[in-house]
Amino acid sequence: MIEQGSIPNPLAASGDRHRMIRRAYGEADSYARTIAEAFDSWDLLWNDLGISHYANCGVLGISQRAGDGAEQFREWLDRMGFEYERLDAGEAAQRYPFLDPETFRYAYLDHDGGALSSANALRTT
Ligand SMILES: Cc1cc2nc3c(=O)[nH]c(=O)nc-3n(C[C@H](O)[C@H](O)[C@H](O)COP(=O)(O)OP(=O)(O)OC[C@H]3O[C@@H](n4cnc5c(N)ncnc54)[C@H](O)[C@@H]3O)c2cc1C
């Protein structure tokens, strides 16, 4: 690895603790299609490193208004035929007590996705 500054470098795009990875990117179809490749690439990296810095905890979308970003992402999952778990506001708040069910319409959990610990990945390499 060649790096002009410290590792991790706080000025790098990947310079803080986490990045999320998810399938859905709304209308950005071509971008979203590359995510499948990204999942495979990360798997290769974890195999090489002998350790994974990916927490496959899923990604929760929360729609507050009709047609908002979360809804567009969900519609993209529908178009591509990816499965997700849909929760009405009450169910979502029961499972995730930090959510206020009065402030959103519904939520959905896409099990494919989660958090990449970029800082830990850099320390390992
Ligand atoms: C705030 C923010 C949030 C983001 N959130 C997400 C997210 O949730 N999910 C997601 O997938 N993506 C996200 N991204 C995008 C993602 O973080 C970047 O696309 C990715 O980290 C880029 O990685 P990289 O290794 O190409 O570049 P960098 O992490 O920027 O690494 C490039 C490194 O090269 C070094 N360098 C540059 N020039 C030289 C030189 N001449 N000599 C030596 N070293 C040099 C730099 O110092 C830097 O450390 C986010 C970006 C930002 C800024």
The ligand as a Tripos MOL2 file, in Angstrom:
@<TRIPOS>MOLECULE
LIG
   53    58     1     0     0
SMALL
NO_CHARGES

@<TRIPOS>ATOM
      1 C1        -18.5490   11.2960    3.9730 C.3       1 LIG1
      2 C2        -18.5120   10.1030    3.0310 C.ar      1 LIG1
      3 C3        -19.4050    9.0790    3.2200 C.ar      1 LIG1
      4 C4        -19.3890    7.9840    2.3560 C.ar      1 LIG1
      5 N1        -20.2590    6.9740    2.5900 N.ar      1 LIG1
      6 C5        -20.1990    5.8710    1.8400 C.ar      1 LIG1
      7 C6        -20.9980    4.7460    2.1610 C.ar      1 LIG1
      8 O1        -21.7680    4.7450    3.1180 O.2       1 LIG1
      9 N2        -20.8950    3.6310    1.3800 N.ar      1 LIG1
     10 C7        -20.0210    3.5870    0.3030 C.ar      1 LIG1
     11 O2        -19.9530    2.5470   -0.3540 O.2       1 LIG1
     12 N3        -19.2500    4.6360   -0.0160 N.ar      1 LIG1
     13 C8        -19.3040    5.7630    0.7290 C.ar      1 LIG1
     14 N4        -18.5020    6.8200    0.4370 N.ar      1 LIG1
     15 C9        -17.5710    6.6890   -0.6860 C.3       1 LIG1
     16 C10       -16.3800    5.8040   -0.2750 C.3       1 LIG1
     17 O3        -15.9780    6.1070    1.0490 O.3       1 LIG1
     18 C11       -15.2260    6.0420   -1.2530 C.3       1 LIG1
     19 O4        -15.6650    5.8200   -2.5770 O.3       1 LIG1
     20 C12       -14.0570    5.0830   -0.9750 C.3       1 LIG1
     21 O5        -13.7030    5.1320    0.3740 O.3       1 LIG1
     22 C13       -12.9000    5.4490   -1.8590 C.3       1 LIG1
     23 O6        -11.8190    4.5990   -1.4960 O.3       1 LIG1
     24 P1        -10.4330    4.7710   -2.1880 P.3       1 LIG1
     25 O7         -9.5120    3.7800   -1.5520 O.co2     1 LIG1
     26 O8        -10.6000    4.7720   -3.6810 O.co2     1 LIG1
     27 O9         -9.9990    6.2810   -1.8640 O.3       1 LIG1
     28 P2         -9.4580    6.8790   -0.4460 P.3       1 LIG1
     29 O10       -10.0680    6.1660    0.7270 O.co2     1 LIG1
     30 O11        -9.6490    8.3570   -0.5450 O.co2     1 LIG1
     31 O12        -7.9490    6.4740   -0.5100 O.3       1 LIG1
     32 C14        -7.0390    7.1140   -1.4010 C.3       1 LIG1
     33 C15        -5.7580    7.3110   -0.6140 C.3       1 LIG1
     34 O13        -4.7220    7.6560   -1.5090 O.3       1 LIG1
     35 C16        -3.8820    8.6070   -0.8860 C.3       1 LIG1
     36 N5         -3.1940    9.3240   -1.9340 N.ar      1 LIG1
     37 C17        -3.7310   10.1810   -2.8370 C.ar      1 LIG1
     38 N6         -2.7800   10.6470   -3.6540 N.ar      1 LIG1
     39 C18        -1.5990   10.0780   -3.2510 C.ar      1 LIG1
     40 C19        -0.2510   10.1760   -3.7190 C.ar      1 LIG1
     41 N7          0.0710   10.9430   -4.7760 N.pl3     1 LIG1
     42 N8          0.7100    9.4630   -3.0710 N.ar      1 LIG1
     43 C20         0.3930    8.6720   -2.0010 C.ar      1 LIG1
     44 N9         -0.8780    8.5370   -1.5360 N.ar      1 LIG1
     45 C21        -1.8530    9.2490   -2.1480 C.ar      1 LIG1
     46 C22        -4.8640    9.4850   -0.0960 C.3       1 LIG1
     47 O14        -4.2000   10.1440    0.9710 O.3       1 LIG1
     48 C23        -5.8790    8.4420    0.4120 C.3       1 LIG1
     49 O15        -5.5350    7.9550    1.6950 O.3       1 LIG1
     50 C24       -18.4800    7.9350    1.2730 C.ar      1 LIG1
     51 C25       -17.5590    8.9730    1.0970 C.ar      1 LIG1
     52 C26       -17.5660   10.0460    1.9580 C.ar      1 LIG1
     53 C27       -16.5450   11.1680    1.7760 C.3       1 LIG1
@<TRIPOS>BOND
     1     1     2 1
     2     2     3 ar
     3     2    52 ar
     4     3     4 ar
     5     4     5 ar
     6     4    50 ar
     7     5     6 ar
     8     6     7 ar
     9     6    13 1
    10     7     8 2
    11     7     9 ar
    12     9    10 ar
    13    10    11 2
    14    10    12 ar
    15    12    13 ar
    16    13    14 ar
    17    14    15 1
    18    14    50 ar
    19    15    16 1
    20    16    17 1
    21    16    18 1
    22    18    19 1
    23    18    20 1
    24    20    21 1
    25    20    22 1
    26    22    23 1
    27    23    24 1
    28    24    25 2
    29    24    26 1
    30    24    27 1
    31    27    28 1
    32    28    29 2
    33    28    30 1
    34    28    31 1
    35    31    32 1
    36    32    33 1
    37    33    34 1
    38    33    48 1
    39    34    35 1
    40    35    36 1
    41    35    46 1
    42    36    37 ar
    43    36    45 ar
    44    37    38 ar
    45    38    39 ar
    46    39    40 ar
    47    39    45 ar
    48    40    41 1
    49    40    42 ar
    50    42    43 ar
    51    43    44 ar
    52    44    45 ar
    53    46    47 1
    54    46    48 1
    55    48    49 1
    56    50    51 ar
    57    51    52 ar
    58    52    53 1
@<TRIPOS>SUBSTRUCTURE
     1 LIG1         1 GROUP 0 **** ****
